[in-house]
Amino acid sequence: MTETLTPSRGSDTTRPIRVLIAEDEANLGMILEHFMTARGFAVTMVRNGRAALDLLIAEAFDVALLDIVMPELDGLEVLRLVREQPMPPEIIVITGNGTIETAITALKLGAYDFLSKPYRMAEIDALVRRAWEKRILTRDNALLHSRLKRAAASPRFLTHYAPLGAVLSLIERVAPSGSPVLVMGDSGTGKDLIARMLHEHGGHPDGPFVDLNCAAIADGLLETELFGVEKGAFPGADQRKVGIIELAGGGTLYLDNIGDLDLKLQGKLLRALETGSFYRVGGTQKVQVNVRVVSSTTQDLSRMAASGAFREDLLHRINTIRVALPPLRERLVDVPLLAQHFLTQFGGVQAPTLSTDALSTLERYRWPGNVRELRNVIERAVLLAIDGHVSAHDLPLGADVGAGARATPSVTLTLLELERRHIADVLERSGWHQGRAADMLGISPKTLYRKIREFGFHRPTS
């Protein structure tokens, strides 16, 4: 029996709804807290507006119930300040002496709804659940826009190196075919980028692109990550979980470090790829899936197959097209091109320039970490640049500069100070738009807010 696949809303719909209650009347607050906890909500109670604001900014709540009249800050002021944050919770305003004017003010400030005391507990329950559903829809919509934005910026490889140019021409030819591709190369050479290029130029660019680093997940968890699990399959499996093969249906499945799969999983993966179907762990219904597989490795899979560490039949299956990426030390002609690209990426319109000695140092270096290392070096150099100028002193390359060259002493900074400078620079470049700055830093808005407080940053007044 086959099963029709339907989109999954994700795990957020199964965890308890996180609710903050800000109520200065102790007895009423206690009754409300006990009622909502009994109804399955994860409840946090505070007694004043300042505590409510601090928690709502520092932690992720789904819904907040705010009394208007509270010590330190009233509910409307808390509402106004919280709504300025990226992805704020839905807020329900409660008051004991509500008026039409107050309700209109609350709704204009972005409240989900307005309640007057006395209220029925069942009314609170239903209202919180509806507010949470709206938040889930808002979040999913934001994720969709984010994915569309990323898709609009098609991945590209920058190179003047002729052999790599030939590889990229091969990618353009084979991408529409849907054939399995194995990408080989050292860490940091751009295997992930090749996988995304294959997807973007393939036959289903609007389909999902799902990646799994086989070396980053414990062996005991990899099977459920790949194939999913049915509810009750083993102790702790309280719900069905869809695996990444299923999630990638109609798109591309990218298996990074495929050589780290154990032999048992290699066999199950082979069967799934050959038949286009599989069973979830503990399942009895066959799941049909059509997916394009791109794999990558830093290892010699042919040698592993010869020694019995990798299945030869799986290697044949994923190796229809083989792509080998050269290390950066073999394409030093690309170092100036890539360095300038990363300077612009991290420095924007006011990107610093590379001095002659800095460029010479970059070209002599052997780049054991390849393009990823060059990117990190340039990012640090942008932070340390003085007067828009990157010198060799700003490049933390140490003693690994090529033969015949002496290392240029670099400025020594603690990781904490480097982090502080980087966050300050990104905040300035984003105009102190905390949502945009968090995206640029690759962290959540809550984490950025905490860092701002830890480092004592203050928004410029002008």
Residue, then its C-alpha position, 0 to 999 in steps of 0.5 A: m500500500t502506498e501513501t500520499l504525501t502531504p506537507s508537514r507543518g513541523s514540530d512547532t505544532t506539537r510543543p506546548i504553546r509558550v504563554l507569558i502572563a503579566e498580571d499584578e493582581a496576585n489572586l487573579g494571576m494565580i487562578l489564570e496561571h493554574f487554569m492555563t497550565a492545566r490546559g497544557f500551556a507552558v506558562t510564565m507569570v510576572r507581576n509588572g511591566r518591566a519584567a514582562l518587557d525584559l522576558l518578551i525581548a530575551e525569550a521566545f514566547d508565542v502569546a502574551l496576556l498583558d494587563i494594562v494597569m501594572p507597576e513600572l510599565d503599563g501594558l500598552e507601553v510594553l505592547r508598543l516596545v515589544r511590537e518593535q522587535p522582530m517576530p514578536p509574540e501575539i499579544i492580548v491586552i486585558t483591562g479591568n476598566g476597558t473603554i472603546e478608546t483603549a481597545i482601539t489604541a491597543l489594536k492600532l499598536g498591534a495587539y491581537d485582541f482586547l479583553s475586559k474583566p471579568y472574562r470567562m476562562a474558556e474565552i481566554d483558552a480559545l483566544v490564546r489558541r487562535a492567536w498562536e495559530k496566527r503566529i504560526l502562519t506569520r512565521d511560516n509566511a516569513l520563512l517562505h519569503s526568506r526562502l524565495k529571497r535566497a532562491a532569487a540569488s542564484p549561487r555562482f562560482l567565481t574563477h579564472y582557473a581554466p580547469l575549474g571553468a571546465v567543471l562548471s561547464l559540465i555542471e551546466r550540462v548535467a544539471p537538467s538531467g536529474s542524474p546522481v552527482l558525486v562531488m569530491g574535494d577537500s573541505g572548503t572547496g565549494k562542494d555545497l555550492i556545486a550542489r545548490m547550483l545543480h538544484e537551481h539549474g536542474g529540472h525542479p528548481d522550485g522544489p525543496f533543497v534538503d541537505l544532511n551532513c552525514a558526519a554531523i549526526a550520531d549513527g544511532l540517529l541517522e536512520t530516523e533522520l533519513f527515513g523518518v519514524e512512525k509514532g510508537a516505533f520505539p520508546g520516546a517516538d510520541q509522534r510521526k517524524v518525516g525523514i529528509i528523503e521524504l522532505a526532499g521529494g520533488g527536489t534535491l537531496y544533498l548528502d554531505n560526507i556520504g562516506d561517513l554512513d555506516l554499511k547498514l544505512q548504506g544498504k537501506l539508502l541504496r534500496a530507497l534510491e533504486t526503488g524510489s520507495f522506503y518505509r519509515v522506521g517502525g512503519t508498514q506503509k510504503v512511501q514513494v518518493n522522486v528525488r534527485v541525489v547529490s552526494s559529496t565527500t572528502q574521502d576516496l570512496s573507490r579506495m573505501a569500496a575496495s577495502g569494504a568500508f563503502r558499498e561498491d553498488l551504492l558508489h555506482r548508484i551515486n556516481t553517475i556523474r563525478v565532479a572533482l573540485p581543485p583545492l585553492r592552492e592549485r588555483l591561486v590565480d583566483v585568490p585576488l578575485l575571491a578576496q575582492h568578492f569577500l571584501t565587498q560582501f563584508g564591507g559593503v559600499q565602504a569596503p576596504t582595499l587590499s594593500t600590495d603587501a597584503l595581496s602578496t601575502l594572500e597569494r603566497y599562502r597555501w590555504p589548507g582550509n581552501v575558500r572557506e578559510l580565505r572567506n574567514v580571513i577576509e572577514r576578520a581583516v575587514l573588522l581590523a582594517i584601519d582607514g579603509h585599508v587592509s595591510a598584511h598585518d591584518l591577515p592572521l596567516g601565521a607561519d603557513v605563508g609559502a616557502g621563502a616568505r616570513a609571516t607578518p605578525s598579526v594583531t592578537l585579539t581575544l575571541l570576545e573582542l573580535e565578536r564585539r567588534h564584528i557585532a558593532d560593525v554589522l549593527e552600524r552597517s544595518g542602520w541598527h535594524q536588529g532583524r537585518a543585523a541578526d540575519m547578517l550575523g546568522i543568529s536569532p534576534k533574541t541572541l543579538y538582543r542578549k549580545i547587545r546588552e552584554f556588550g553595553f551597546h547603545r543605539p545612536t541618537s542621531 
